[in-house]
Amino acid sequence: MNFEEFKQQLMEDLKEALSRRVGTEVEVEENEVQKLQQESYDGIVVRKENESIGINVDATRLYSDLEQGRAYEDVLHYAVDIAQRGFEDAPKVDISQLMNYEVMKHSLITQLIPVAGNEDMLANIPHKEIEDLALVYRFCVGMDEHGKSTILLKNEMLERYGITAEQLHEDAMISAPQMEAPSMKTLFETTAEIMGEDFFELMGEVEPAMPGVYVCTNESKHHGASVLMYPDFMEEVADKLGGDFYIIPSSIHETLLFPAKDVEDYHYLEAMVREVNETQVLPEERLSDNVYHYDAEAKVFELAGHYEERIAGMERNSEDRGEKTSVLKDLTAKSKEVAEKAPKEHTAPKKSRAEEAL
């Protein structure tokens, strides 16, 4: 059976089997699912009758299982399990509240993602681009032991609410820091937190490596890289680190901050980021292979390469101005010197008319 035949058969069987399992009628329909930093897939939306929230079942992945030799009955059983767990774990969303922006704006949180690889998705969602990154917006609609349940804001939702992307961003910059406060700890403190209390006993009096390096995230450590975009946050970091600093994109969940005075060549940091991304970070959690720089005096966040180019350009302009000033001084001095050496013209005094008559 080809994919279309499989999908239609699965929809019919899933509807019947799931209705028996949950004891109520369910509705199914096809849906192309687009996800940030992941390939889109053909899905089947399953929802209980008269309910608006549905569960997506990945038909593309299930067909791949079938092609690899898994029996159709096992694939169907697995799909029913997925849908049932989805019903049980789905957040209880009040649709009337979801339609009210004045209520929902207080649950806005942010996510920082790479532009590359997300172009199609970004065309349909409000976002703010910063260098090669994009800040997107979500509603937090629930929290449990598995983490946060969120809804990604799309352009059509803004149209329904009657607000602009600029208004959404302003509201998110108020709500997000309250919903997900920023967290900034040294690399040593973060490692100790992960390892537990025994870490300190194990380390004893050993001086921590890289004491000036900080880990930046949010309280939940989920989509924590976006705290960089909170109002005044980078200015506060600059005060703490004593000036300019480099930002290392560890993942979409956290970043590492290096005081610029401790970095001789940022290219070394870039090489480190790329190696870690390739070997330790899941593709869907990668933020960037690039390193960023924050200029504390100019209050500019930019790619480290762009910072280097900007400073070089400023130095060239300064040299050009110095050269022009020097030339002008030389010309002025020479003009003065020529004027001083020039012979003085002596004009004979004019004769009176009486003297002219004689």
Rosetta blueprint (number, residue, H / E / L):
1 M L
2 N L
3 F H
4 E H
5 E H
6 F H
7 K H
8 Q H
9 Q H
10 L H
11 M H
12 E H
13 D H
14 L H
15 K H
16 E H
17 A H
18 L H
19 S H
20 R H
21 R H
22 V H
23 G L
24 T L
25 E L
26 V E
27 E E
28 V E
29 E E
30 E E
31 N E
32 E E
33 V E
34 Q E
35 K E
36 L L
37 Q L
38 Q E
39 E E
40 S E
41 Y E
42 D E
43 G E
44 I E
45 V E
46 V E
47 R E
48 K E
49 E L
50 N L
51 E L
52 S L
53 I L
54 G L
55 I E
56 N E
57 V E
58 D E
59 A H
60 T H
61 R H
62 L H
63 Y H
64 S H
65 D H
66 L H
67 E H
68 Q L
69 G L
70 R L
71 A L
72 Y H
73 E H
74 D H
75 V H
76 L H
77 H H
78 Y H
79 A H
80 V H
81 D H
82 I H
83 A H
84 Q H
85 R H
86 G H
87 F H
88 E H
89 D H
90 A L
91 P L
92 K L
93 V L
94 D L
95 I H
96 S H
97 Q H
98 L H
99 M L
100 N L
101 Y H
102 E H
103 V H
104 M H
105 K H
106 H H
107 S H
108 L E
109 I E
110 T E
111 Q E
112 L E
113 I E
114 P E
115 V L
116 A L
117 G L
118 N L
119 E H
120 D H
121 M H
122 L H
123 A L
124 N L
125 I L
126 P L
127 H E
128 K E
129 E E
130 I E
131 E L
132 D L
133 L E
134 A E
135 L E
136 V E
137 Y E
138 R E
139 F E
140 C E
141 V E
142 G E
143 M E
144 D E
145 E L
146 H L
147 G E
148 K E
149 S E
150 T E
151 I E
152 L E
153 L L
154 K L
155 N H
156 E H
157 M H
158 L H
159 E H
160 R H
161 Y H
162 G L
163 I L
164 T L
165 A H
166 E H
167 Q H
168 L H
169 H H
170 E H
171 D H
172 A H
173 M H
174 I H
175 S H
176 A H
177 P H
178 Q H
179 M H
180 E L
181 A L
182 P E
183 S E
184 M E
185 K E
186 T E
187 L H
188 F H
189 E H
190 T H
191 T H
192 A H
193 E H
194 I H
195 M H
196 G L
197 E L
198 D H
199 F H
200 F H
201 E H
202 L H
203 M H
204 G L
205 E L
206 V L
207 E L
208 P L
209 A L
210 M L
211 P L
212 G L
213 V L
214 Y E
215 V E
216 C E
217 T E
218 N E
219 E L
220 S L
221 K L
222 H L
223 H L
224 G H
225 A H
226 S H
227 V H
228 L H
229 M H
230 Y L
231 P L
232 D L
233 F H
234 M H
235 E H
236 E H
237 V H
238 A H
239 D H
240 K H
241 L H
242 G L
243 G L
244 D L
245 F E
246 Y E
247 I E
248 I E
249 P L
250 S L
251 S L
252 I L
253 H L
254 E L
255 T E
256 L E
257 L E
258 F E
259 P E
260 A H
261 K H
262 D H
263 V L
264 E L
265 D L
266 Y H
267 H H
268 Y H
269 L H
270 E H
271 A H
272 M H
273 V H
274 R H
275 E H
276 V H
277 N H
278 E H
279 T H
280 Q H
281 V L
282 L L
283 P H
284 E H
285 E H
286 R L
287 L L
288 S L
289 D L
290 N L
291 V L
292 Y E
293 H E
294 Y E
295 D E
296 A L
297 E L
298 A L
299 K L
300 V E
301 F E
302 E E
303 L E
304 A H
305 G H
306 H H
307 Y H
308 E H
309 E H
310 R H
311 I H
312 A H
313 G H
314 M H
315 E H
316 R H
317 N H
318 S H
319 E H
320 D H
321 R H
322 G H
323 E H
324 K H
325 T H
326 S H
327 V H
328 L H
329 K H
330 D H
331 L H
332 T H
333 A H
334 K H
335 S H
336 K H
337 E H
338 V H
339 A H
340 E H
341 K H
342 A L
343 P L
344 K L
345 E L
346 H L
347 T L
348 A L
349 P L
350 K L
351 K L
352 S L
353 R H
354 A H
355 E H
356 E H
357 A H
358 L L
